[in-house]
Amino acid sequence: MVKARRKSDLPAKICAVCGRPFNWRRKWARDWDQVRYCSERCRGARGKHSPDQGA
């Protein structure tokens, strides 16, 4: 049986729009290097906010 990973063991990044940290997700496994945004909302607002303004 495979041991479960803890969330703290997963890689993390900082969102390019809101500046919040987000963790690796299984659906991003193939293209984790290209992931820049924590959510669809941030991806849609990519040109409207800067990280120090908040979302």
C-alpha positions as CSV (number, residue, x, y, z in Angstrom):
1,M,0.0,0.0,0.0
2,V,1.2,3.5,-0.9
3,K,1.8,6.0,1.9
4,A,-0.3,9.1,1.7
5,R,1.5,12.4,1.2
6,R,0.9,15.4,3.5
7,K,-0.2,18.7,2.0
8,S,2.9,20.3,3.5
9,D,5.1,17.9,1.4
10,L,3.6,19.1,-1.9
11,P,5.4,21.8,-4.0
12,A,3.9,25.3,-3.8
13,K,4.0,28.5,-5.9
14,I,2.9,32.1,-5.5
15,C,0.0,33.2,-7.7
16,A,1.0,35.9,-10.3
17,V,-2.2,37.9,-9.7
18,C,-3.2,37.7,-6.1
19,G,0.1,36.9,-4.5
20,R,-1.3,34.0,-2.4
21,P,0.5,30.7,-2.1
22,F,-1.1,27.6,-3.7
23,N,-0.1,23.9,-3.7
24,W,0.4,21.4,-6.4
25,R,-2.8,19.6,-7.6
26,R,-3.1,16.3,-9.4
27,K,-4.7,17.9,-12.5
28,W,-1.6,20.1,-12.9
29,A,0.9,17.1,-12.8
30,R,1.7,17.3,-16.5
31,D,2.2,21.0,-16.8
32,W,3.2,22.2,-13.3
33,D,6.1,24.3,-14.7
34,Q,3.6,26.4,-16.7
35,V,1.0,26.9,-14.0
36,R,1.1,30.6,-12.8
37,Y,-2.4,31.2,-11.3
38,C,-4.1,29.7,-8.3
39,S,-7.6,29.7,-9.9
40,E,-9.7,30.5,-13.0
41,R,-10.7,33.8,-11.4
42,C,-7.0,34.9,-11.2
43,R,-6.3,33.6,-14.7
44,G,-9.2,35.7,-16.0
45,A,-8.0,38.8,-14.1
46,R,-4.3,38.5,-15.0
47,G,-4.0,42.1,-16.5
48,K,-6.3,43.9,-14.0
49,H,-4.5,43.5,-10.6
50,S,-1.1,43.6,-9.2
51,P,0.0,41.3,-6.3
52,D,0.3,44.1,-3.8
53,Q,-3.3,45.3,-4.4
54,G,-5.0,42.0,-3.5
55,A,-8.0,40.5,-5.2
